[in-house]
C-alpha cells in the first residue's frame, strides 16, 4: 500500500537556495491568503497594494481573516483559501493531518537570525569515533518531543531520506524505534502521535517516565532543554536539538564547557565544534513557511512569489515593498516516502 498524502519529513530536511529562473507556467488571476492575526492582515493588505497598483502583470491577492490557525488550515485544504503562512510549530500539523505542503520560506535577512533554527545532532566529545550521523543504529537518541520540527521531523526525515533509517509502514515512529536502540521522544505514546497504538515502547525507554513520557514539562526530558539533559545526565548518545541549546545550558546546569565537551555530527560523516552549526547541521528551519494544498497551486504560487520578490529587490524605490520580508529565496523540495505493497 502507498502512504497517503505528502509526508513533511523529507520536505523539511533540506532548505535549498532557489534560483530566479522563472518558468512559463501561467499564473492564476489571483490568490487568497488566509491571515491569522491583525498584523498578518496588515501585511496582506500591503501585498495587495503591491500587486494591484503598479504591478498589473501580477496576480491579485485577496486577504481572508481566519478565526485561528486550524480554521485557516481547513480553509486552504477545502479550497476556500489558497495559502497560509505558518510557524514551525504548526508546519507538521498542516502537513501530516491536513495534507498541506510547503512552498517557500520567509527570509528576514542576516540581521534577523533569531527567526530561524538549525537542527543539529549534539554529542558529547567522548562518544566513540565510530559514531557518525550515518551510523547511529542501536544508539540511544534524545528528542525534544514527538512532531517537533527541529528535533524530530528534520533529523528523522533526513535519516529516512538518506536511507539510513528504513521507512516502515508509513510510520516514522516505528521506523525510528527499529533503528535506535532506545530513545526519549516525549509524546510518542500519546493518542495524538500513536493513534493505532503501534509505536514501540522503546521510544520512551530512556525518558524519566518510561510508561507514558508525556509531551509536557512533567517529563524531565521534554523540550530542547530536556533533550540536553537526556544527553548530559541520562543515557543518551545523541540529542537532536536547536543549535542554541548547548550554549543556553552548558555551564548553567553543569560544569561542562561547550567547546571542550560537545561536538556536532555533520552530514559528511565528520564531527566538528558546536560553534560551526551553520556549516554542520541537519536542516535550516525557518520560523515561517508559506503552505498550500498539493497540485498545480504549488508551482503557480511559487512562481508568483518569486516574481514578486524579484520585483521588490530590483525596485527598492517602491515603498510598498519595504513592508514585505523576502518570502521566496528558500524553497522546499518535496519527496513522499512510500512503502511497498
VOLO-839981 format. One record per residue (C-alpha): residue number from 1; residue in one letter; chain; x, y, z. Coordinates in nm, 4 decimals. Example, Ala and Ser with C-alpha at 12.3 -4.5 7.8 and 13.67 -1.06 7.14 Angstrom:
BEGIN
{i 1	aa A	ch A	xx 1.2300	yy -0.4500	zz 0.7800}
{i 2	aa S	ch A	xx 1.3670	yy -0.1060	zz 0.7140}
***
This chain:
BEGIN
{i 1	aa X	ch A	xx 0.0000	yy 0.0000	zz 0.0000}
{i 2	aa X	ch A	xx 0.1160	yy 0.3534	zz -0.0639}
{i 3	aa X	ch A	xx 0.1473	yy 0.6175	zz 0.2044}
{i 4	aa X	ch A	xx -0.1317	yy 0.8718	zz 0.1701}
{i 5	aa X	ch A	xx -0.0660	yy 1.2400	zz 0.1318}
{i 6	aa X	ch A	xx 0.2553	yy 1.4346	zz 0.1497}
{i 7	aa X	ch A	xx 0.4736	yy 1.3492	zz 0.4467}
{i 8	aa X	ch A	xx 0.6713	yy 1.6519	zz 0.5629}
{i 9	aa X	ch A	xx 0.9734	yy 1.4579	zz 0.6809}
{i 10	aa X	ch A	xx 1.1945	yy 1.4871	zz 0.3760}
{i 11	aa X	ch A	xx 1.0391	yy 1.8150	zz 0.2687}
{i 12	aa X	ch A	xx 1.1592	yy 1.9774	zz 0.5906}
{i 13	aa X	ch A	xx 1.5009	yy 1.8216	zz 0.5831}
{i 14	aa X	ch A	xx 1.6751	yy 2.0336	zz 0.3229}
{i 15	aa X	ch A	xx 1.6163	yy 2.4020	zz 0.2661}
{i 16	aa X	ch A	xx 1.7938	yy 2.4933	zz -0.0570}
{i 17	aa X	ch A	xx 1.8573	yy 2.8161	zz -0.2396}
{i 18	aa X	ch A	xx 1.6264	yy 2.8564	zz -0.5361}
{i 19	aa X	ch A	xx 1.7493	yy 3.0419	zz -0.8439}
{i 20	aa X	ch A	xx 1.5425	yy 3.3140	zz -1.0019}
{i 21	aa X	ch A	xx 1.4746	yy 3.1189	zz -1.3196}
{i 22	aa X	ch A	xx 1.1049	yy 3.1629	zz -1.3828}
{i 23	aa X	ch A	xx 0.9007	yy 2.9122	zz -1.5772}
{i 24	aa X	ch A	xx 0.6414	yy 2.9998	zz -1.8389}
{i 25	aa X	ch A	xx 0.3663	yy 2.8417	zz -1.6312}
{i 26	aa X	ch A	xx 0.0532	yy 3.0533	zz -1.6434}
{i 27	aa X	ch A	xx -0.0286	yy 3.2270	zz -1.3169}
{i 28	aa X	ch A	xx -0.3893	yy 3.2311	zz -1.1904}
{i 29	aa X	ch A	xx -0.5732	yy 3.5626	zz -1.1805}
{i 30	aa X	ch A	xx -0.5459	yy 3.5797	zz -0.8026}
{i 31	aa X	ch A	xx -0.4596	yy 3.4101	zz -0.4756}
{i 32	aa X	ch A	xx -0.6412	yy 3.4149	zz -0.1427}
{i 33	aa X	ch A	xx -0.4222	yy 3.4499	zz 0.1664}
{i 34	aa X	ch A	xx -0.5805	yy 3.3264	zz 0.4890}
{i 35	aa X	ch A	xx -0.4462	yy 3.5537	zz 0.7644}
{i 36	aa X	ch A	xx -0.4382	yy 3.4543	zz 1.1302}
{i 37	aa X	ch A	xx -0.3734	yy 3.7860	zz 1.3048}
{i 38	aa X	ch A	xx -0.4363	yy 4.1574	zz 1.2567}
{i 39	aa X	ch A	xx -0.0658	yy 4.2073	zz 1.1889}
{i 40	aa X	ch A	xx -0.0782	yy 3.9464	zz 0.9139}
{i 41	aa X	ch A	xx -0.3883	yy 4.1095	zz 0.7657}
{i 42	aa X	ch A	xx -0.1968	yy 4.4379	zz 0.7547}
{i 43	aa X	ch A	xx 0.0928	yy 4.2733	zz 0.5735}
{i 44	aa X	ch A	xx -0.1501	yy 4.1087	zz 0.3335}
{i 45	aa X	ch A	xx -0.3145	yy 4.4429	zz 0.2529}
{i 46	aa X	ch A	xx 0.0271	yy 4.5907	zz 0.1719}
{i 47	aa X	ch A	xx 0.0897	yy 4.2948	zz -0.0560}
{i 48	aa X	ch A	xx -0.2494	yy 4.3515	zz -0.2184}
{i 49	aa X	ch A	xx -0.1466	yy 4.7109	zz -0.2912}
{i 50	aa X	ch A	xx 0.1799	yy 4.5930	zz -0.4445}
{i 51	aa X	ch A	xx 0.0013	yy 4.3539	zz -0.6786}
{i 52	aa X	ch A	xx -0.2849	yy 4.5828	zz -0.7779}
{i 53	aa X	ch A	xx -0.1459	yy 4.9322	zz -0.8338}
{i 54	aa X	ch A	xx 0.1906	yy 4.9429	zz -1.0088}
{i 55	aa X	ch A	xx 0.2418	yy 4.5780	zz -1.0954}
{i 56	aa X	ch A	xx -0.0525	yy 4.4913	zz -1.3152}
{i 57	aa X	ch A	xx 0.1186	yy 4.1816	zz -1.4550}
{i 58	aa X	ch A	xx 0.0953	yy 4.0081	zz -1.1156}
{i 59	aa X	ch A	xx -0.1951	yy 3.8035	zz -0.9902}
{i 60	aa X	ch A	xx -0.4032	yy 3.9845	zz -0.7321}
{i 61	aa X	ch A	xx -0.4114	yy 3.8799	zz -0.3688}
{i 62	aa X	ch A	xx -0.7263	yy 3.8725	zz -0.1559}
{i 63	aa X	ch A	xx -0.6999	yy 3.8837	zz 0.2233}
{i 64	aa X	ch A	xx -0.9176	yy 3.6477	zz 0.4278}
{i 65	aa X	ch A	xx -0.9175	yy 3.6815	zz 0.8065}
{i 66	aa X	ch A	xx -0.9404	yy 3.3353	zz 0.9623}
{i 67	aa X	ch A	xx -1.0504	yy 3.2829	zz 1.3219}
{i 68	aa X	ch A	xx -0.7413	yy 3.0789	zz 1.4167}
{i 69	aa X	ch A	xx -0.4638	yy 2.8614	zz 1.2745}
{i 70	aa X	ch A	xx -0.6765	yy 2.5485	zz 1.2419}
{i 71	aa X	ch A	xx -0.9546	yy 2.7425	zz 1.0721}
{i 72	aa X	ch A	xx -0.7140	yy 2.8799	zz 0.8114}
{i 73	aa X	ch A	xx -0.5552	yy 2.5395	zz 0.7534}
{i 74	aa X	ch A	xx -0.9021	yy 2.3938	zz 0.6977}
{i 75	aa X	ch A	xx -0.9911	yy 2.6773	zz 0.4568}
{i 76	aa X	ch A	xx -0.6810	yy 2.6171	zz 0.2455}
{i 77	aa X	ch A	xx -0.7432	yy 2.2428	zz 0.2410}
{i 78	aa X	ch A	xx -1.1092	yy 2.2898	zz 0.1407}
{i 79	aa X	ch A	xx -1.0214	yy 2.5406	zz -0.1362}
{i 80	aa X	ch A	xx -1.1797	yy 2.8375	zz 0.0403}
{i 81	aa X	ch A	xx -0.8341	yy 2.9986	zz 0.0578}
{i 82	aa X	ch A	xx -0.5125	yy 2.9352	zz -0.1323}
{i 83	aa X	ch A	xx -0.2242	yy 2.9777	zz 0.1102}
{i 84	aa X	ch A	xx -0.1252	yy 3.0408	zz 0.4680}
{i 85	aa X	ch A	xx 0.2000	yy 3.1301	zz 0.6432}
{i 86	aa X	ch A	xx 0.2756	yy 2.9095	zz 0.9423}
{i 87	aa X	ch A	xx 0.5338	yy 2.8944	zz 1.2173}
{i 88	aa X	ch A	xx 0.7408	yy 2.5820	zz 1.2683}
{i 89	aa X	ch A	xx 0.5105	yy 2.4544	zz 1.5461}
{i 90	aa X	ch A	xx 0.2183	yy 2.4294	zz 1.3007}
{i 91	aa X	ch A	xx 0.4014	yy 2.3049	zz 0.9908}
{i 92	aa X	ch A	xx 0.3806	yy 1.9409	zz 1.0946}
{i 93	aa X	ch A	xx 0.0113	yy 1.9699	zz 1.1843}
{i 94	aa X	ch A	xx -0.0726	yy 2.1277	zz 0.8497}
{i 95	aa X	ch A	xx 0.1175	yy 1.8670	zz 0.6521}
{i 96	aa X	ch A	xx 0.0543	yy 1.5416	zz 0.8336}
{i 97	aa X	ch A	xx -0.3072	yy 1.5991	zz 0.9335}
{i 98	aa X	ch A	xx -0.4406	yy 1.8258	zz 0.6606}
{i 99	aa X	ch A	xx -0.2259	yy 1.7424	zz 0.3578}
{i 100	aa X	ch A	xx -0.0809	yy 2.0907	zz 0.3007}
{i 101	aa X	ch A	xx 0.2659	yy 2.1240	zz 0.1505}
{i 102	aa X	ch A	xx 0.5386	yy 2.3881	zz 0.1982}
{i 103	aa X	ch A	xx 0.6061	yy 2.6240	zz -0.0924}
{i 104	aa X	ch A	xx 0.8648	yy 2.8770	zz 0.0240}
{i 105	aa X	ch A	xx 1.0045	yy 3.0163	zz 0.3467}
{i 106	aa X	ch A	xx 1.0215	yy 3.3743	zz 0.4627}
{i 107	aa X	ch A	xx 1.3751	yy 3.5118	zz 0.4869}
{i 108	aa X	ch A	xx 1.4244	yy 3.8192	zz 0.7015}
{i 109	aa X	ch A	xx 1.7960	yy 3.8555	zz 0.6280}
{i 110	aa X	ch A	xx 2.1131	yy 3.8124	zz 0.8310}
{i 111	aa X	ch A	xx 2.0087	yy 4.0688	zz 1.0880}
{i 112	aa X	ch A	xx 1.7182	yy 3.8500	zz 1.1984}
{i 113	aa X	ch A	xx 1.8901	yy 3.5165	zz 1.2529}
{i 114	aa X	ch A	xx 1.6760	yy 3.4507	zz 1.5587}
{i 115	aa X	ch A	xx 1.3858	yy 3.3860	zz 1.3226}
{i 116	aa X	ch A	xx 1.5271	yy 3.0504	zz 1.2183}
{i 117	aa X	ch A	xx 1.6706	yy 2.7423	zz 1.3840}
{i 118	aa X	ch A	xx 1.9341	yy 2.4943	zz 1.2799}
{i 119	aa X	ch A	xx 1.8614	yy 2.1334	zz 1.3632}
{i 120	aa X	ch A	xx 2.1816	yy 1.9764	zz 1.4950}
{i 121	aa X	ch A	xx 2.2955	yy 1.6360	zz 1.6210}
{i 122	aa X	ch A	xx 2.4696	yy 1.7076	zz 1.9507}
{i 123	aa X	ch A	xx 2.7012	yy 1.4545	zz 2.1154}
{i 124	aa X	ch A	xx 2.9496	yy 1.4587	zz 2.3994}
{i 125	aa X	ch A	xx 3.3096	yy 1.4691	zz 2.2826}
{i 126	aa X	ch A	xx 3.3951	yy 1.1381	zz 2.4436}
{i 127	aa X	ch A	xx 3.1482	yy 0.9407	zz 2.2300}
{i 128	aa X	ch A	xx 3.3379	yy 0.6787	zz 2.0302}
{i 129	aa X	ch A	xx 3.4819	yy 0.7937	zz 1.6983}
{i 130	aa X	ch A	xx 3.2767	yy 0.5315	zz 1.5167}
{i 131	aa X	ch A	xx 2.9574	yy 0.7249	zz 1.5821}
{i 132	aa X	ch A	xx 2.8639	yy 0.9387	zz 1.2799}
{i 133	aa X	ch A	xx 2.5349	yy 1.0745	zz 1.1518}
{i 134	aa X	ch A	xx 2.5140	yy 0.7686	zz 0.9251}
{i 135	aa X	ch A	xx 2.5988	yy 0.5089	zz 1.1910}
{i 136	aa X	ch A	xx 2.3721	yy 0.5718	zz 1.4884}
{i 137	aa X	ch A	xx 2.1945	yy 0.2363	zz 1.4711}
{i 138	aa X	ch A	xx 2.1440	yy 0.0830	zz 1.8151}
{i 139	aa X	ch A	xx 2.2481	yy 0.4092	zz 1.9807}
{i 140	aa X	ch A	xx 2.0295	yy 0.5960	zz 2.2270}
{i 141	aa X	ch A	xx 1.8652	yy 0.9139	zz 2.0976}
{i 142	aa X	ch A	xx 1.7116	yy 1.2146	zz 2.2738}
{i 143	aa X	ch A	xx 1.4413	yy 1.4295	zz 2.1091}
{i 144	aa X	ch A	xx 1.2538	yy 1.7363	zz 2.2385}
{i 145	aa X	ch A	xx 0.9087	yy 1.5993	zz 2.1557}
{i 146	aa X	ch A	xx 0.7085	yy 1.3973	zz 1.9066}
{i 147	aa X	ch A	xx 0.6355	yy 1.6074	zz 1.5992}
{i 148	aa X	ch A	xx 0.8866	yy 1.8798	zz 1.6843}
{i 149	aa X	ch A	xx 1.0194	yy 2.0262	zz 1.3577}
{i 150	aa X	ch A	xx 1.3784	yy 2.0794	zz 1.4723}
{i 151	aa X	ch A	xx 1.4341	yy 1.7804	zz 1.6988}
{i 152	aa X	ch A	xx 1.2134	yy 1.5130	zz 1.5438}
{i 153	aa X	ch A	xx 1.0817	yy 1.5883	zz 1.1939}
{i 154	aa X	ch A	xx 1.4091	yy 1.7173	zz 1.0485}
{i 155	aa X	ch A	xx 1.6545	yy 1.4547	zz 1.1816}
{i 156	aa X	ch A	xx 1.4285	yy 1.1524	zz 1.1394}
{i 157	aa X	ch A	xx 1.3178	yy 1.2740	zz 0.7977}
{i 158	aa X	ch A	xx 1.6763	yy 1.3244	zz 0.6902}
{i 159	aa X	ch A	xx 1.7807	yy 0.9780	zz 0.8045}
{i 160	aa X	ch A	xx 1.4805	yy 0.8250	zz 0.6263}
{i 161	aa X	ch A	xx 1.5510	yy 1.0278	zz 0.3125}
{i 162	aa X	ch A	xx 1.9140	yy 0.9141	zz 0.3072}
{i 163	aa X	ch A	xx 1.8141	yy 0.5515	zz 0.3512}
{i 164	aa X	ch A	xx 1.9847	yy 0.5277	zz 0.6892}
{i 165	aa X	ch A	xx 1.6533	yy 0.4559	zz 0.8609}
{i 166	aa X	ch A	xx 1.4312	yy 0.2183	zz 0.6685}
{i 167	aa X	ch A	xx 1.0822	yy 0.3557	zz 0.6006}
{i 168	aa X	ch A	xx 0.8453	yy 0.1091	zz 0.7644}
{i 169	aa X	ch A	xx 0.4701	yy 0.1064	zz 0.7071}
{i 170	aa X	ch A	xx 0.4325	yy 0.4844	zz 0.6706}
{i 171	aa X	ch A	xx 0.5042	yy 0.5198	zz 1.0442}
{i 172	aa X	ch A	xx 0.8214	yy 0.7201	zz 1.1201}
{i 173	aa X	ch A	xx 0.7905	yy 0.6399	zz 1.4911}
{i 174	aa X	ch A	xx 0.8000	yy 0.2697	zz 1.4230}
{i 175	aa X	ch A	xx 1.0894	yy 0.3179	zz 1.1815}
{i 176	aa X	ch A	xx 1.2852	yy 0.5201	zz 1.4371}
{i 177	aa X	ch A	xx 1.2121	yy 0.2673	zz 1.7109}
{i 178	aa X	ch A	xx 1.3576	yy -0.0095	zz 1.4989}
{i 179	aa X	ch A	xx 1.6702	yy 0.1940	zz 1.4221}
{i 180	aa X	ch A	xx 1.7658	yy 0.3394	zz 1.7598}
{i 181	aa X	ch A	xx 1.8188	yy 0.1022	zz 2.0497}
{i 182	aa X	ch A	xx 1.6254	yy 0.3258	zz 2.2893}
{i 183	aa X	ch A	xx 1.5021	yy 0.6845	zz 2.2776}
{i 184	aa X	ch A	xx 1.3217	yy 0.9572	zz 2.4638}
{i 185	aa X	ch A	xx 1.0550	yy 1.1080	zz 2.2400}
{i 186	aa X	ch A	xx 0.8037	yy 1.2756	zz 2.4740}
{i 187	aa X	ch A	xx 0.4527	yy 1.2272	zz 2.3404}
{i 188	aa X	ch A	xx 0.5368	yy 0.9332	zz 2.1152}
{i 189	aa X	ch A	xx 0.2938	yy 0.7054	zz 2.3018}
{i 190	aa X	ch A	xx 0.0104	yy 0.9591	zz 2.3223}
{i 191	aa X	ch A	xx -0.3081	yy 0.9093	zz 2.1212}
{i 192	aa X	ch A	xx -0.2206	yy 1.2127	zz 1.9061}
{i 193	aa X	ch A	xx 0.1039	yy 1.0587	zz 1.7774}
{i 194	aa X	ch A	xx 0.0180	yy 0.6939	zz 1.8370}
{i 195	aa X	ch A	xx -0.3470	yy 0.6622	zz 1.7216}
{i 196	aa X	ch A	xx -0.3148	yy 0.2930	zz 1.6316}
{i 197	aa X	ch A	xx -0.1180	yy 0.2087	zz 1.9454}
{i 198	aa X	ch A	xx 0.1620	yy 0.0686	zz 1.7294}
{i 199	aa X	ch A	xx 0.4566	yy 0.2860	zz 1.8349}
{i 200	aa X	ch A	xx 0.7251	yy 0.0875	zz 2.0181}
{i 201	aa X	ch A	xx 0.7792	yy 0.1380	zz 2.3905}
{i 202	aa X	ch A	xx 1.1489	yy 0.1893	zz 2.3171}
{i 203	aa X	ch A	xx 1.0651	yy 0.5476	zz 2.2128}
{i 204	aa X	ch A	xx 1.0152	yy 0.6272	zz 2.5828}
{i 205	aa X	ch A	xx 1.2682	yy 0.3817	zz 2.7266}
{i 206	aa X	ch A	xx 1.5199	yy 0.6435	zz 2.8420}
{i 207	aa X	ch A	xx 1.2694	yy 0.9107	zz 2.9467}
{i 208	aa X	ch A	xx 1.2233	yy 0.9644	zz 3.3196}
{i 209	aa X	ch A	xx 0.8608	yy 0.8496	zz 3.2819}
{i 210	aa X	ch A	xx 0.9104	yy 0.5413	zz 3.0711}
{i 211	aa X	ch A	xx 0.5462	yy 0.4290	zz 3.0648}
{i 212	aa X	ch A	xx 0.3839	yy 0.7444	zz 2.9292}
{i 213	aa X	ch A	xx 0.6619	yy 1.0016	zz 2.8573}
{i 214	aa X	ch A	xx 0.4093	yy 1.2883	zz 2.8336}
{i 215	aa X	ch A	xx 0.4627	yy 1.5735	zz 2.5900}
{i 216	aa X	ch A	xx 0.4830	yy 1.8375	zz 2.8631}
{i 217	aa X	ch A	xx 0.7075	yy 1.9620	zz 3.1423}
{i 218	aa X	ch A	xx 0.6087	yy 1.6790	zz 3.3753}
{i 219	aa X	ch A	xx 0.8596	yy 1.4761	zz 3.1713}
{i 220	aa X	ch A	xx 1.2065	yy 1.5969	zz 3.2736}
{i 221	aa X	ch A	xx 1.3490	yy 1.5271	zz 2.9296}
{i 222	aa X	ch A	xx 1.0781	yy 1.7206	zz 2.7427}
{i 223	aa X	ch A	xx 1.1759	yy 2.0108	zz 2.5146}
{i 224	aa X	ch A	xx 1.5183	yy 2.1225	zz 2.3969}
{i 225	aa X	ch A	xx 1.6464	yy 2.1638	zz 2.7498}
{i 226	aa X	ch A	xx 1.5066	yy 1.8223	zz 2.8350}
{i 227	aa X	ch A	xx 1.6763	yy 1.6560	zz 2.5377}
{i 228	aa X	ch A	xx 2.0008	yy 1.8209	zz 2.6501}
{i 229	aa X	ch A	xx 1.9556	yy 1.6745	zz 2.9993}
{i 230	aa X	ch A	xx 1.8837	yy 1.3354	zz 2.8420}
{i 231	aa X	ch A	xx 2.2275	yy 1.3603	zz 2.6814}
{i 232	aa X	ch A	xx 2.4240	yy 1.5033	zz 2.9735}
{i 233	aa X	ch A	xx 2.2661	yy 1.3368	zz 3.2768}
{i 234	aa X	ch A	xx 2.0849	yy 1.0469	zz 3.1168}
{i 235	aa X	ch A	xx 2.1935	yy 0.7565	zz 2.8969}
{i 236	aa X	ch A	xx 2.1555	yy 0.9354	zz 2.5619}
{i 237	aa X	ch A	xx 2.4283	yy 0.9133	zz 2.2985}
{i 238	aa X	ch A	xx 2.2944	yy 1.1892	zz 2.0724}
{i 239	aa X	ch A	xx 2.0478	yy 1.4754	zz 2.1211}
{i 240	aa X	ch A	xx 1.8653	yy 1.6308	zz 1.8273}
{i 241	aa X	ch A	xx 1.8154	yy 1.9915	zz 1.9315}
{i 242	aa X	ch A	xx 1.8367	yy 2.3537	zz 1.8227}
{i 243	aa X	ch A	xx 2.1821	yy 2.4964	zz 1.7583}
{i 244	aa X	ch A	xx 2.1437	yy 2.7318	zz 2.0571}
{i 245	aa X	ch A	xx 2.0590	yy 2.4652	zz 2.3148}
{i 246	aa X	ch A	xx 2.4140	yy 2.3751	zz 2.4100}
{i 247	aa X	ch A	xx 2.5030	yy 2.7398	zz 2.4703}
{i 248	aa X	ch A	xx 2.1931	yy 2.8082	zz 2.6793}
{i 249	aa X	ch A	xx 2.2511	yy 2.5326	zz 2.9364}
{i 250	aa X	ch A	xx 2.6167	yy 2.4376	zz 2.9364}
{i 251	aa X	ch A	xx 2.7867	yy 2.5861	zz 3.2421}
{i 252	aa X	ch A	xx 2.4484	yy 2.6651	zz 3.3959}
{i 253	aa X	ch A	xx 2.3247	yy 2.3197	zz 3.4869}
{i 254	aa X	ch A	xx 2.6693	yy 2.1597	zz 3.4869}
{i 255	aa X	ch A	xx 3.0418	yy 2.2294	zz 3.4728}
{i 256	aa X	ch A	xx 3.0800	yy 2.1339	zz 3.1076}
{i 257	aa X	ch A	xx 3.2421	yy 2.3595	zz 2.8502}
{i 258	aa X	ch A	xx 3.0723	yy 2.3932	zz 2.5090}
{i 259	aa X	ch A	xx 3.3956	yy 2.3988	zz 2.3122}
{i 260	aa X	ch A	xx 3.5599	yy 2.1156	zz 2.5023}
{i 261	aa X	ch A	xx 3.2858	yy 1.8726	zz 2.5961}
{i 262	aa X	ch A	xx 3.0497	yy 1.8703	zz 2.2964}
{i 263	aa X	ch A	xx 3.0619	yy 1.8146	zz 1.9209}
{i 264	aa X	ch A	xx 2.8180	yy 1.8207	zz 1.6301}
{i 265	aa X	ch A	xx 2.7714	yy 1.5332	zz 1.3863}
{i 266	aa X	ch A	xx 2.7897	yy 1.6565	zz 1.0257}
{i 267	aa X	ch A	xx 2.6231	yy 1.5216	zz 0.7131}
{i 268	aa X	ch A	xx 2.9596	yy 1.4327	zz 0.5566}
{i 269	aa X	ch A	xx 3.0306	yy 1.1844	zz 0.8361}
{i 270	aa X	ch A	xx 3.2647	yy 1.4086	zz 1.0339}
{i 271	aa X	ch A	xx 3.2178	yy 1.5894	zz 1.3650}
{i 272	aa X	ch A	xx 3.3045	yy 1.9469	zz 1.4498}
{i 273	aa X	ch A	xx 3.2837	yy 2.2194	zz 1.7154}
{i 274	aa X	ch A	xx 2.9403	yy 2.3319	zz 1.8295}
{i 275	aa X	ch A	xx 3.0045	yy 2.6853	zz 1.7038}
{i 276	aa X	ch A	xx 3.0155	yy 2.5643	zz 1.3424}
{i 277	aa X	ch A	xx 2.6407	yy 2.4979	zz 1.3242}
{i 278	aa X	ch A	xx 2.5950	yy 2.6977	zz 1.0038}
{i 279	aa X	ch A	xx 2.8233	yy 2.4541	zz 0.8210}
{i 280	aa X	ch A	xx 2.7343	yy 2.1428	zz 1.0229}
{i 281	aa X	ch A	xx 2.3593	yy 2.0993	zz 1.0639}
{i 282	aa X	ch A	xx 2.0817	yy 1.8666	zz 0.9586}
{i 283	aa X	ch A	xx 1.8416	yy 2.1347	zz 0.8398}
{i 284	aa X	ch A	xx 1.7799	yy 2.5064	zz 0.8492}
{i 285	aa X	ch A	xx 1.4262	yy 2.5502	zz 0.9757}
{i 286	aa X	ch A	xx 1.2795	yy 2.8941	zz 0.9064}
{i 287	aa X	ch A	xx 1.0289	yy 3.0321	zz 1.1519}
{i 288	aa X	ch A	xx 0.7618	yy 3.0930	zz 0.8898}
{i 289	aa X	ch A	xx 0.6700	yy 2.8919	zz 0.5823}
{i 290	aa X	ch A	xx 0.4118	yy 2.9539	zz 0.3094}
{i 291	aa X	ch A	xx 0.1940	yy 2.6432	zz 0.2679}
{i 292	aa X	ch A	xx -0.0767	yy 2.5444	zz 0.0228}
{i 293	aa X	ch A	xx -0.2635	yy 2.2327	zz -0.0905}
{i 294	aa X	ch A	xx -0.0853	yy 1.9913	zz -0.3261}
{i 295	aa X	ch A	xx -0.1292	yy 2.0131	zz -0.7011}
{i 296	aa X	ch A	xx -0.0729	yy 2.2813	zz -0.9631}
{i 297	aa X	ch A	xx -0.1205	yy 2.5504	zz -0.6982}
{i 298	aa X	ch A	xx 0.2305	yy 2.4780	zz -0.5641}
{i 299	aa X	ch A	xx 0.4095	yy 2.5709	zz -0.8879}
{i 300	aa X	ch A	xx 0.1960	yy 2.8702	zz -0.9734}
{i 301	aa X	ch A	xx 0.2141	yy 3.0140	zz -0.6216}
{i 302	aa X	ch A	xx 0.5897	yy 2.9616	zz -0.6078}
{i 303	aa X	ch A	xx 0.6328	yy 3.1375	zz -0.9423}
{i 304	aa X	ch A	xx 0.4141	yy 3.4283	zz -0.8321}
{i 305	aa X	ch A	xx 0.6101	yy 3.4763	zz -0.5091}
{i 306	aa X	ch A	xx 0.9411	yy 3.4532	zz -0.6925}
{i 307	aa X	ch A	xx 0.8371	yy 3.7178	zz -0.9423}
{i 308	aa X	ch A	xx 0.7061	yy 3.9442	zz -0.6692}
{i 309	aa X	ch A	xx 1.0279	yy 3.9035	zz -0.4716}
{i 310	aa X	ch A	xx 1.2368	yy 3.9770	zz -0.7792}
{i 311	aa X	ch A	xx 1.0363	yy 4.2928	zz -0.8485}
{i 312	aa X	ch A	xx 1.0778	yy 4.4211	zz -0.4944}
{i 313	aa X	ch A	xx 1.4524	yy 4.3549	zz -0.4986}
{i 314	aa X	ch A	xx 1.5003	yy 4.5364	zz -0.8282}
{i 315	aa X	ch A	xx 1.2661	yy 4.8248	zz -0.7423}
{i 316	aa X	ch A	xx 1.3732	yy 4.9289	zz -0.3922}
{i 317	aa X	ch A	xx 1.2215	yy 5.2739	zz -0.4504}
{i 318	aa X	ch A	xx 0.8738	yy 5.1227	zz -0.4456}
{i 319	aa X	ch A	xx 0.7841	yy 5.1874	zz -0.0807}
{i 320	aa X	ch A	xx 0.5106	yy 4.9259	zz -0.0559}
{i 321	aa X	ch A	xx 0.7742	yy 4.6549	zz -0.0991}
{i 322	aa X	ch A	xx 0.9556	yy 4.7626	zz 0.2153}
{i 323	aa X	ch A	xx 0.6953	yy 4.6067	zz 0.4433}
{i 324	aa X	ch A	xx 0.7412	yy 4.2610	zz 0.2889}
{i 325	aa X	ch A	xx 1.0020	yy 4.0087	zz 0.4010}
{i 326	aa X	ch A	xx 1.1894	yy 3.8148	zz 0.1369}
{i 327	aa X	ch A	xx 0.9466	yy 3.5281	zz 0.1320}
{i 328	aa X	ch A	xx 1.0823	yy 3.3396	zz -0.1627}
{i 329	aa X	ch A	xx 1.4549	yy 3.2925	zz -0.1504}
{i 330	aa X	ch A	xx 1.4330	yy 2.9486	zz 0.0063}
{i 331	aa X	ch A	xx 1.2261	yy 2.6578	zz -0.1131}
{i 332	aa X	ch A	xx 1.1482	yy 2.3042	zz -0.0051}
{i 333	aa X	ch A	xx 1.1917	yy 2.0087	zz -0.2330}
{i 334	aa X	ch A	xx 0.9189	yy 1.7585	zz -0.1645}
{i 335	aa X	ch A	xx 0.9556	yy 1.3849	zz -0.1501}
{i 336	aa X	ch A	xx 0.6932	yy 1.1396	zz -0.0380}
{i 337	aa X	ch A	xx 0.8314	yy 0.8247	zz 0.1255}
{i 338	aa X	ch A	xx 0.6332	yy 0.5258	zz 0.0109}
{i 339	aa X	ch A	xx 0.6000	yy 0.1791	zz 0.1466}
{i 340	aa X	ch A	xx 0.5953	yy -0.1220	zz -0.0782}
{i 341	aa X	ch A	xx 0.2705	yy -0.3036	zz -0.1335}
***
